[in-house]
Every structure is written in C-alpha cells, then in structure tokens.
C-alpha cells in the first residue's frame, strides 16, 4: 500500500453514466474504507477538524473506521452532524477538512468525505439511529425551512430536549437537498429521505405545504402559536438573470427551476412524464456547482450541452471533481465567453445565443481578474434551450411580513454569525437566507450556530 496515495474510489464509466441518473461515485466497501482510514496520522492538533464547519471529531471517527468499529464511528459523527450521508457526497472537502490534512503536504490527503459517506451508508443499511433525548424541557421552537440549515438546527435542538416543529413550503421536506441537487450526485429515496427520517426520530415534527409569510407569519408563530423562538433557514431560491435581450423567450430557464422540475417531478425516472422542455441543444450560463448540476442533468435528458462561462477554467467556482466529471461525460466548455443576446424565432422559442469572446483584465473587487469583451469577436451558439445559473437571493416574503426583522440591500436577513441572532427578539436565522447562496455544509454550520443561540436565549446561559 502506498500511504501517500488515496485508496481509489469506484465510479460508473463516463459513457454509461451519461445516459442514466444512477449515482456516479460508488463509494468504498468496508475493506477499502479501513485501508484508507489507516493512512490517517491521528494528529494531536488536528487541522482537519478546524477545517470542518460543523467540527466533526475527524481523527476519532476515522480511528474507529481503521479498527473496523463502524458503529463507533457513526456515534462520533452523530454528535456533530445530522446529515453525514449528504455531507460525505456534496461537501467541498478539498477546500475544508481534506484541504487541511497533513497527509496532503507530501502526498494525497485522507479521503475524509468518502469515509464519512461510507460510515453514513453503513449506518443506514444496518439500522443505526442517533439516540433521542431522555427528557423534554417544555419549550417549543419553530424552524422555517427543511433544508440543511433547518434540519441541522432542528436536530441539535431536539437533542437538547426542545419540542421542534419544522415548517416547509413545498410538499416534501429536504429543501435544496431534495430539489436542487441531482439524483446522480445525491439519491433522494436512498440517501436524503433516510437522513430526514433520522431527524424525525429525534422527535422533530415536519409540516409541509406551509408557506411562512402567507399560511402563517413569524409574528403569529410567536404570538399566537405558542412558540418560544423561531429559526429561519428558508434558503435563497430567487434566481438572478442577466437582463439581456431574449431572456423571456420560451426555452429559457433558471437553473433552480430546471433542477426543481427535474427532481420534484422525477424526470430521472423513465416511468414519469415530466413537463420539462429538456431541449436537444442546451447552453448553461455560469460556472458554479449548480451550473454543473444543470448541465449534467440536461445531458442525461438527451441534450448536447455547452457550459458558457465568462472567465477561464482557473476561475471556475465549481468543485474540481464536478468539472472533471462534466468533461468526462462530454459536456463542452465555452470559457472566456459571455452571452449578449438570446435569439428567438417567430413563435417565441429560443433559436440560438449570441456570445462575445472575453479576455481577463485587472482584478475586480472579488480579487479575480475582470473579464473584458474582445471587440469584434461575437459569434452564435446553436441552441434551443438556455439555463441561467448566475446565483440566487432570498425570497423577500418572510422578511417583508415580519415586524422588526432587519435585512441588507440584497434582501438577506441580518444575523450574527456566532449564534444566528437577528434584530427581532426570539428570532434566529442562518444559511443562504443570511449569506446568499452558499454550500450545504456552511448552511449546516449556521444551523448549529442558530441552535446554540436559541438554547442560550431560552435557558439564559448566554447572558
């Protein structure tokens, strides 16, 4: 065994997986997991833990895997994370825990994410369930949104003895885990639903089809429904567009609409007739993880797909693994390219997209070199569908119907990072509703912070 290299992870062949929605990465078996865990140096001052937003005791759980005690590893993870099977699949480990791994200095870091996934999958297959609290404390907390921030906050509060009710606007819980991430990266019935069920088993109630701000307001939850505190983890689902000509044509989607239709209406199943204009020639505008998800979904629905991004490959914000998988599957990357107009036929449908070449100039406020148009370089990409993946912002419905809740210029709720406290007493917030669109694990970190803040508020321990 070469201790400087990771134990390879089995994956579907690119040509095979490009035509199905089954999970790309097949994960470790027990022997492979134990072998990979044996690469861990068990550092006394473990930098990997500092790199984990939810502070999982990584050396402890990896040490248990090394010994073959997978249930012991599951118990270690359960102390910090309510969604290990999710995080093991979609966290950007390369810039977090694995990015801090000492093994990575002279070789490849330990595959912490793949080990977490293995432990979580073993737990599900072997019926391991986190322990419920022994005593209720008589306090009621409402959680708005059942995405990663809301589920994490709810799980942490339930472990402390609170009676928690989660309110979800859609007909199924899970938030972005359910509607935003494709089946081939995060299986819904096999992974997401069992993780949500584990949160329920802690005593958390989940009510669906409740739109906070319409069905009931935050003020009513506090004043009329008897809740002692509220956590807002409603995410950021309002899409952004470019404002270019032709953007209102038939065949132009936001990435979240495209992915939501595909996931909630089960376009990944052959026995479902999903009302989605999948397109035969698709351009996805953007370079983040959501853009990769939309592009790879369109590919699996039968399209030839282009990624159109205005900067170079070095500036692509998507995870390297997602870019690598997209290229393997045959997606075409039009880099240093920016759309200027969507061409529309006489029936109102997309018939192409006019673009311009870009070059990188001086750095802008983000620290990245600003893309500058190259004069006279316009050209047309032949497409019938355009998916805009330019980021999202929070829906202002909750903030506009809640008295005394401060928001910033982006309509994000203003909350303290350490504990999620907002300008309204008893109301805490975290995740994309506060930061704008970010990662699953950062939303979970905010959910944990919100749970701590609420507990300190209701027990007086934070005084």
HELIX and SHEET records of a PDB file:
HELIX    1   1 UNK A   14  UNK A   17  1                                   4    
HELIX    2   2 UNK A   30  UNK A   37  1                                   8    
HELIX    3   3 UNK A   47  UNK A   50  1                                   4    
HELIX    4   4 UNK A   58  UNK A   67  1                                  10    
HELIX    5   5 UNK A   70  UNK A   78  1                                   9    
HELIX    6   6 UNK A   84  UNK A   90  1                                   7    
HELIX    7   7 UNK A   93  UNK A   95  5                                   3    
HELIX    8   8 UNK A   98  UNK A  100  5                                   3    
HELIX    9   9 UNK A  103  UNK A  106  1                                   4    
HELIX   10  10 UNK A  112  UNK A  125  1                                  14    
HELIX   11  11 UNK A  148  UNK A  159  1                                  12    
HELIX   12  12 UNK A  176  UNK A  179  1                                   4    
HELIX   13  13 UNK A  188  UNK A  192  3                                   5    
HELIX   14  14 UNK A  193  UNK A  201  1                                   9    
HELIX   15  15 UNK A  218  UNK A  223  1                                   6    
HELIX   16  16 UNK A  255  UNK A  264  1                                  10    
HELIX   17  17 UNK A  289  UNK A  300  1                                  12    
HELIX   18  18 UNK A  313  UNK A  315  5                                   3    
HELIX   19  19 UNK A  320  UNK A  328  1                                   9    
HELIX   20  20 UNK A  397  UNK A  400  1                                   4    
HELIX   21  21 UNK A  432  UNK A  435  1                                   4    
HELIX   22  22 UNK A  440  UNK A  459  1                                  20    
SHEET    1   A 2 UNK A  10  UNK A  11  0                                        
SHEET    2   A 2 UNK A  25  UNK A  27 -1                                        
SHEET    1   B 5 UNK A 205  UNK A 207  0                                        
SHEET    2   B 5 UNK A 163  UNK A 167  1                                        
SHEET    3   B 5 UNK A 140  UNK A 144  1                                        
SHEET    4   B 5 UNK A 229  UNK A 232  1                                        
SHEET    5   B 5 UNK A 427  UNK A 429  1                                        
SHEET    1   C 2 UNK A 238  UNK A 239  0                                        
SHEET    2   C 2 UNK A 392  UNK A 393 -1                                        
SHEET    1   D 5 UNK A 252  UNK A 254  0                                        
SHEET    2   D 5 UNK A 385  UNK A 388  1                                        
SHEET    3   D 5 UNK A 281  UNK A 285  1                                        
SHEET    4   D 5 UNK A 304  UNK A 308  1                                        
SHEET    5   D 5 UNK A 332  UNK A 334  1                                        
SHEET    1   E 3 UNK A 337  UNK A 344  0                                        
SHEET    2   E 3 UNK A 350  UNK A 363 -1                                        
SHEET    3   E 3 UNK A 369  UNK A 373 -1                                        
SHEET    1   F 3 UNK A 337  UNK A 344  0                                        
SHEET    2   F 3 UNK A 350  UNK A 363 -1                                        
SHEET    3   F 3 UNK A 379  UNK A 381 -1                                        
END                                                                             
